[in-house]
Amino acid sequence: MQRRQFMLSGAALMQAMAADIDGAREEFPWASRETYLNTATEHPLGKGTTRAIEEYLRALTHGPDSARDKFENGRLMAGVKEMFARLVNARPSEIGFAPSTQTGENLVLEGLDVQATGGNVVTNDLHYGGSLLNYRKRRKSGMDVRIVKHRDYQMDMRDLERAVDRKTKLIAIALVSNVNGYVHEVKAISELAHAHGAYLYCDVIQAAGAVPIDVRAMGIDFLACSAYKWLMGGRFGYLYVREDLQGTALKARLFGGRSTETGASRYEISTVSHIGCVCQHQALQYIHSLGVERIQAHARPLVARLRKELPAAGYPTITPAGTESPIISFEVKDVAATRSRLKRANVVTTLSGSAEGGRMRVSVSVFNNQSDVDRLISALA
């Protein structure tokens, strides 16, 4: 095949992949088995991703044959890094692999020498609970950690400003909070950090693939995420490090089995999950074919309807108005009774708390539709 023919066939393939988002439900069979409104916990695998895994497993079982080039490790990893970099407007050289989001966050904390230099970290209580546990443990070992409390489930910039000083090394936030889907004012927080000579770290596990991310426009210095939520598959993760901070402000403190002194790969501390790469190679192609803006637009009317109708049924929302994420949370008076109702209706959300009260988190993705919202509302009416 001539190069021009190849390029045209590739363009035709991408056009074919850019399917109507309304057809996404067919790609995720889980959506036909139950009303799954829980992507903030884990995203179902798509059929295309499952086929890619099966092809990879056949190659491992019977030998690669014609799939040898497709699954060649270096080529596969490079392709995944390029697609993730494009998703967040970074350079591929700014992307490394990390086993998990929290591993990425810890690599940033260690590489900045926060404790050794007498610096402090500022975060808030809308950050991921596992990260807050990490910070509280580090505080006990001597690190100056400042956890700012939310006001009405959102951050007041004045509270953050009071916590930051000339010794602040890092402000650490979840771009989208797992608690209630709140989207932080990332650019304003970045400007606050940089004005004090500090850096901004963002946990984007609840954002990547669901809302647009632009590390340049937002002023993000470091970010990390795993791939099993809106990135649609793979117990696998990423670490972004701004190019001019690599090996300078952020040192590599842990080392894996490969030696590299260039790019964000220098922060990779373990063998990269090959099957995770296979998952992400397919899933990222699918996400790019749909477009993150379209994914976000698909979620908007679903979340808006939940915001309008569930409070009237006795479930007040704790997600601030104007929040542009696919997550919305509600107060629940009786968690056990609510769980029982949802189970009978075959509806899956995240519930936390006790009989005295708690929270329900609802999260939507490309496979959800208004019929799913109907079933949730009906179950709770």
C-alpha positions in Angstrom: 0.0 0.0 0.0 1.4 3.4 -0.9 1.9 6.0 1.8 -0.9 8.2 0.5 -3.3 5.3 0.4 -2.2 4.3 3.9 -2.8 7.8 5.3 -6.2 8.0 3.6 -7.2 4.6 5.0 -6.1 5.7 8.5 -8.2 8.8 8.2 -11.2 6.8 7.1 -10.6 4.5 10.1 -10.6 7.4 12.5 -13.7 8.8 10.9 -15.4 5.4 11.4 -14.3 5.3 15.0 -15.8 8.7 15.7 -19.2 7.1 16.3 -22.2 8.9 17.6 -21.9 9.0 21.3 -25.5 7.7 21.5 -24.1 4.4 20.3 -21.6 4.2 23.2 -24.1 2.1 25.2 -23.5 -0.8 22.9 -19.8 -0.7 23.5 -20.3 -1.4 27.3 -22.4 -4.5 27.9 -22.4 -3.9 31.6 -24.9 -1.1 31.0 -27.5 -3.6 29.9 -27.1 -5.8 33.0 -27.8 -3.2 35.6 -28.2 0.6 35.9 -24.6 1.4 36.5 -24.1 5.0 37.9 -20.8 4.4 39.5 -18.0 5.3 37.1 -16.3 7.3 39.9 -15.5 4.0 41.4 -14.6 2.0 38.3 -15.5 2.2 34.6 -16.6 -0.9 32.7 -14.3 -2.2 30.0 -15.5 -1.6 26.4 -15.8 -4.4 23.9 -12.9 -3.0 21.9 -10.6 -3.0 25.0 -11.7 -6.6 25.8 -10.9 -7.7 22.2 -7.4 -6.1 22.5 -6.8 -7.9 25.8 -7.9 -11.2 24.2 -5.6 -10.7 21.2 -2.7 -9.9 23.6 -3.4 -13.0 25.7 -3.6 -15.2 22.5 -0.2 -13.8 21.5 1.2 -14.7 25.0 -0.3 -18.2 24.8 0.4 -19.1 21.2 3.2 -16.7 20.2 2.8 -13.3 18.7 3.0 -14.2 15.0 1.5 -11.2 13.1 0.7 -9.3 16.3 4.4 -9.1 17.2 4.8 -5.5 16.0 1.5 -4.4 17.5 2.4 -5.5 21.0 6.1 -4.6 20.9 6.8 -3.1 24.3 8.5 0.2 23.4 6.2 1.0 20.5 3.1 0.3 22.6 4.3 2.4 25.6 5.3 5.3 23.3 1.8 5.3 21.7 0.1 5.3 25.0 2.2 8.2 26.3 1.5 10.2 23.2 -2.2 9.7 23.4 -2.4 10.6 27.1 -0.1 13.6 26.6 -2.5 14.8 23.9 -5.4 14.4 26.3 -3.9 16.9 28.8 -2.0 19.1 26.3 1.4 17.9 27.5 4.5 16.7 25.6 5.1 12.9 25.5 8.4 13.5 27.2 6.5 15.0 30.2 4.6 11.7 30.8 5.8 8.8 32.8 4.0 5.7 34.0 3.2 5.2 37.7 1.6 2.2 39.3 -1.2 4.3 40.8 -2.3 7.9 41.4 -1.0 7.9 45.0 2.3 6.5 43.9 2.6 9.5 41.6 1.7 11.9 44.4 4.3 10.3 46.7 7.0 10.5 44.0 6.3 14.3 43.8 6.5 14.7 47.6 9.7 12.7 47.8 11.3 14.5 44.8 10.6 17.9 46.1 12.3 17.2 49.4 9.5 18.9 51.2 10.3 17.6 54.7 14.1 17.7 54.4 14.0 21.4 53.4 11.6 22.5 56.1 8.8 23.2 53.6 5.1 22.7 54.0 2.3 21.2 51.9 -1.1 22.7 51.6 -4.1 20.6 50.7 -7.8 20.4 51.5 -10.4 18.1 52.8 -12.0 17.6 49.4 -8.8 15.7 48.3 -9.0 11.9 48.0 -9.3 10.2 51.4 -6.2 8.0 50.8 -4.1 11.0 50.0 -5.3 12.7 53.2 -4.4 9.6 55.2 -0.9 9.8 53.6 -0.6 13.5 54.6 -1.7 12.8 58.2 0.8 10.0 58.5 3.5 12.3 57.1 2.5 15.0 59.6 3.0 12.6 62.4 6.6 12.0 61.1 7.3 15.7 61.1 6.1 17.1 57.8 4.3 20.5 58.0 0.9 19.6 56.4 -1.9 22.1 56.3 -5.4 20.7 55.5 -7.8 23.5 54.6 -11.5 22.8 55.4 -14.2 23.3 52.7 -17.1 25.7 53.0 -20.4 24.2 51.8 -18.4 21.5 49.9 -16.3 23.9 47.9 -13.0 25.7 48.4 -12.9 29.4 49.4 -9.7 30.8 47.8 -9.3 33.1 50.9 -8.9 30.1 53.1 -6.2 28.6 50.8 -4.5 32.0 50.7 -4.3 32.1 54.5 -2.7 28.6 54.6 0.1 29.4 52.0 3.3 31.1 53.0 6.9 31.5 51.8 7.8 28.0 53.0 5.0 26.3 51.0 6.6 23.9 48.6 3.4 22.3 47.2 -0.3 22.8 46.9 -2.0 19.4 46.3 -5.6 19.1 45.2 -7.9 16.8 43.3 -8.9 18.6 40.2 -12.3 17.0 40.5 -13.2 15.9 44.0 -14.2 12.3 44.5 -16.4 13.5 47.4 -18.9 15.4 45.3 -17.5 16.2 41.9 -16.5 19.7 42.8 -14.1 21.2 40.2 -11.4 23.3 41.8 -10.4 26.8 40.4 -7.2 25.3 39.1 -5.8 28.4 37.4 -6.3 30.6 40.5 -4.7 28.0 42.7 -1.8 27.7 40.4 -1.2 31.4 40.4 -1.4 31.4 44.2 1.2 28.6 44.4 3.6 30.2 41.9 3.3 33.6 43.6 4.8 32.0 46.7 7.5 30.0 44.8 5.5 26.8 45.3 4.2 24.2 42.8 0.8 22.8 42.0 0.0 19.0 42.0 -3.3 17.8 40.7 -4.9 14.3 41.2 -6.9 14.0 38.0 -8.3 10.5 38.4 -11.9 11.8 38.5 -11.2 14.2 35.7 -9.1 12.6 32.9 -11.3 11.5 30.1 -14.4 13.2 31.6 -13.5 16.9 31.6 -11.0 18.9 29.5 -7.6 19.2 31.0 -4.9 21.6 29.7 -1.8 21.6 31.9 -0.4 24.7 30.1 -3.5 26.9 30.4 -4.3 25.7 34.0 -0.7 26.1 35.2 -0.4 22.5 36.5 3.2 21.5 37.4 2.6 17.9 38.3 -0.4 15.5 37.9 -1.1 11.9 38.4 -4.0 9.5 37.8 -4.9 5.9 37.4 -6.8 4.7 34.3 -9.7 2.7 35.7 -12.3 5.5 35.9 -13.1 7.8 32.9 -9.9 6.6 31.1 -11.9 3.4 30.7 -9.6 0.6 31.8 -6.4 -0.7 33.2 -5.0 -0.8 36.7 -2.3 1.4 35.5 -1.3 5.1 35.9 0.4 8.2 34.7 2.6 10.9 36.1 3.0 14.3 34.4 6.1 16.4 35.3 6.5 19.8 33.6 9.5 19.6 31.4 11.7 22.3 33.0 11.1 20.8 36.5 12.5 17.4 35.5 15.7 16.6 37.4 15.8 20.2 38.7 13.0 21.0 41.1 11.8 17.4 41.1 14.5 14.9 41.9 14.2 11.2 41.1 14.5 9.6 44.6 13.4 6.0 43.7 14.7 3.9 40.9 13.3 1.0 38.9 14.8 -1.6 36.6 15.6 0.8 33.8 18.1 3.6 33.7 17.0 6.8 32.0 18.0 10.4 32.5 15.7 12.0 30.0 12.0 12.9 30.2 9.5 11.9 32.9 10.4 8.3 32.4 13.2 8.9 34.9 10.5 8.7 37.6 9.2 5.3 36.6 10.0 3.0 39.6 8.7 -0.4 38.4 8.1 -2.6 35.4 5.3 -1.1 33.4 2.1 -3.2 33.2 2.1 -4.4 29.6 -1.6 -5.5 29.8 -2.3 -2.0 31.2 -0.7 -0.5 28.2 -2.8 -2.7 25.9 -6.0 -1.6 27.7 -5.0 2.1 27.5 -3.9 2.0 23.9 -7.4 0.9 22.9 -9.3 2.9 25.4 -7.5 6.2 24.7 -8.2 5.7 20.9 -11.8 5.4 21.8 -11.8 8.5 24.1 -10.1 10.6 21.4 -12.6 9.4 18.8 -15.5 10.7 20.9 -13.7 13.8 22.2 -13.6 14.8 25.8 -15.8 17.9 25.2 -18.5 15.6 23.7 -18.2 13.2 26.7 -18.6 16.1 29.1 -21.6 17.5 27.1 -23.2 14.0 27.2 -23.0 14.0 31.0 -24.3 17.5 31.5 -28.1 17.0 31.1 -28.0 13.7 33.1 -26.4 15.5 36.0 -28.7 18.5 35.6 -31.8 16.4 35.9 -30.5 14.6 39.0 -29.7 18.0 40.6 -33.3 19.2 39.8 -35.3 16.1 40.8 -33.5 14.2 43.7 -33.7 17.1 46.2 -37.5 17.2 45.7 -37.5 13.5 46.7 -35.7 14.2 49.9 -32.0 14.0 48.8 -30.4 17.4 49.0 -27.3 17.8 46.8 -23.9 18.6 48.3 -22.4 19.4 44.9 -22.1 23.2 44.2 -24.2 24.7 41.5 -22.3 25.2 38.2 -20.1 22.2 38.8 -19.0 20.8 35.3 -18.2 17.2 36.2 -20.0 13.9 35.7 -20.2 13.4 39.5 -23.0 14.6 41.8 -23.5 13.7 45.5 -26.5 13.9 47.8 -27.3 13.7 51.5 -29.0 10.5 52.5 -31.0 10.2 55.7 -31.1 6.4 56.0 -28.2 4.7 54.1 -29.4 1.2 54.7 -32.9 1.8 53.5 -31.6 3.6 50.4 -29.2 0.8 49.7 -32.0 -1.7 49.9 -34.2 0.3 47.5 -31.4 0.7 44.9 -30.5 -3.0 45.2 -34.1 -4.0 44.5 -34.2 -1.7 41.4 -30.8 -3.1 40.2 -29.2 0.4 40.4 -25.6 0.9 41.4 -24.2 4.1 43.0 -21.8 4.7 45.8 -23.3 5.0 49.3 -21.4 5.8 52.5 -22.4 6.5 56.1 -24.9 4.8 58.4 -28.5 4.6 59.4 -28.1 8.0 60.9 -27.2 9.6 57.6 -24.6 9.6 54.9 -24.0 10.4 51.2 -24.9 9.0 47.9 -22.5 9.7 45.0 -23.9 9.3 41.4 -21.5 9.3 38.5 -22.3 9.0 34.8 -20.3 8.2 31.6 -20.9 7.8 27.9 -23.0 4.6 28.2 -25.6 6.2 30.6 -28.8 7.8 29.4 -32.0 9.3 30.7 -33.5 5.9 31.2 -30.9 5.2 33.8 -31.8 8.5 35.5 -35.5 7.4 35.4 -34.7 4.2 37.2 -32.7 5.9 39.9 -35.4 8.5 40.5 -38.1 5.9 40.5 -36.2 3.7 43.0 -35.9 6.6 45.4 -39.3 8.2 45.0 
